[in-house]
Amino acid sequence: MMILSTTKKILLTGIALAFNVSLVNGQNKEAKISIDFSKTYQTISNFGASDAWSCQFVGNWPDDKRNKIADLLFSRDTYADGSPKGIGLSLWRFNIGAGSAQQAEQSGIKDEWRRAESFLNNNGDYNWQNQAGQVWFLKAAKKRGVKQFLGFTNSPPVQFTINKKAYASGGKVNIAADQYDDFAAYLAKVVKGVEQVSKVNFDYISPINEPQWDWSDGGQEGCPYNNTEIAGIIRSISKAFEAKKIGSKILVGEAGSINYLFTAGDKPGKGNQINDFFKPGSANYIGSLPGVSKSIVAHSYFTTSPMPTAINARKALADNVTAIKGLDYWQSEYCILGDNAGEMDGSKRDLGIDAALYLASVIHIDLTVANASAWQWWTAISAYDYKDGLIYVDKNKTDGNFYTSKMLWAMGNYSRFIKPGSVRIDANVSSSASKPLLVSAFKNGKNIVMVIVNPNADDVVAAFNTGNAKVQFTNSYLTSHSNELKVRKIDGSRTIIPSRSVITLTGLIK
C-alpha cells in the first residue's frame, strides 16, 4: 500500500485551515459521528484532582511560581487568541492529614513528602495555621472560580489510631469502635476550622480511602476497613454532622478498584459495596442517612486494560448502580499505575502525548460506559518519576522548577468544557480509521461539547449528523504532540481530527 503525505489548503464548508493530511490510496480517513439528543445519560457533577502530597510544600513556594501552577489547574481565563490558560477544574480535593508530618521520623513513613500534617495537636487543641501550603491552594482554587471542594482522609488522626501511627499494623483496622465518635467530632471541627481560615466550605467529606488495601508498609498514611467498620464510621459522622449542622455530604467507598463495588473480590467483607451500603435491608445499609451522598465512589486503578476487559467491568458497574434508585457513580482517583496489560507502563514520567492519549481513553470509558458523573485525578502536582502528575515539580520544599504534561491538557479537554450540570448525550461513530475514534458528547442548556480522541497515526475527516437538531460548532481546542488546548475556529458540519490527538468541539444548539 502506497501512503502519500501532503500539506495543502483544505476548504471545509467555508473554512480554510492548513493541515497535514494523510492519504491512503488517494482517500482520506473518514468518520461519521452521529449525535442523538433524545438519548441522555448521567449529569456531570465535576472534574477534579487532589493536593496530596506536594501542595504542602509547593503552596509555600514563591508567589510567581505557585500562582502560575494554580492558573494551570484552575483558571478559566484565556490568552489573546482564545486558547485556555488552565484546565478549569471544577472540584479540588484537600488531604486532611493524620499528623504523620508532626511525628517526623518517628512516624515510620520514611519519605517526608508522603507524610501529612494535621490540624489536631497532641494536647487536643486545633491549630488552623497548620497545612498552610494546602490551604493556600484552597484559596487559590476559590479565587479562580472553583465551586466544589472535597476533604478526604487517608487515616484517622494518630491520636485516635490503635498503634498511634498514620498507617496500620498487619493489615488490620487502625481505629477502635469506641473512637468512631471522636473521629466524627474531629471531622466536624475540621470543616468549620478550614472554613474559618480559608473561607472555603467542604461540599463533601470522604473519610475512607481504598479500604481494601493493607496500608501496613509505612509508604504513606492509610487505614484498612471492612464494610461493617466503614458503616459504623459513616453512622458516627452523619450523627455528628447533623448535630453540628454541618452541610458537607459524606462520600462512601473510595474503593481501591471498581470491582469491589459489585463483586465479592479477594478481600472478605470488603466487596459488593453498592448493595452492602445502598440496598435497603442490608446489615450495613447507610443509604438513608441524612448526611450521606447518594453516590458510590471508587478508583479506576488496575481495571483499564485491555479495553474489552475494561469495558465489560464498567458495564457491570453501571448495571449495578442503575439497580439502586437514585444512586450515581463517582470515579474519584486515578493515575497511570502498573503495566496495564503491556499497553502503558506507569513508571517513568511521560510529559508527551502517549500517556495523554491513554489517560483520555480511560476518562472516555469511565464517562461513556461506567456513566461516571464525576471524574477525579489523583495528585495534581507530583515530585516523582511516575505517570502520577498533571504537573511535575522538583522535589524541593522551598522552590524549584515545574513542568506541565500533556496529561494535564488532555484532562483539560474534558474538565475545561464539560461544566457541572452538563448531561451526557448519545454519540456514535463509524470510521475507516484503523483504530476507533472515542467520542463523547454533552449538552448544557443551549451549549454542546464534544470530545474526540484520535489514537491513529492518520488524520481523520469527521462529518457530523445531529438528526433533527440544528447544531453549529464554533470552536475546537486541540491537544496533540505540538498543541495544548490550542483554539481553532470552525464553521460547518465537517472538520479534521488530527492524528494522535484529543480535540474538544464547542458550539450551540439552535
Disulfide bonds with the S-S distance in Angstrom:
none
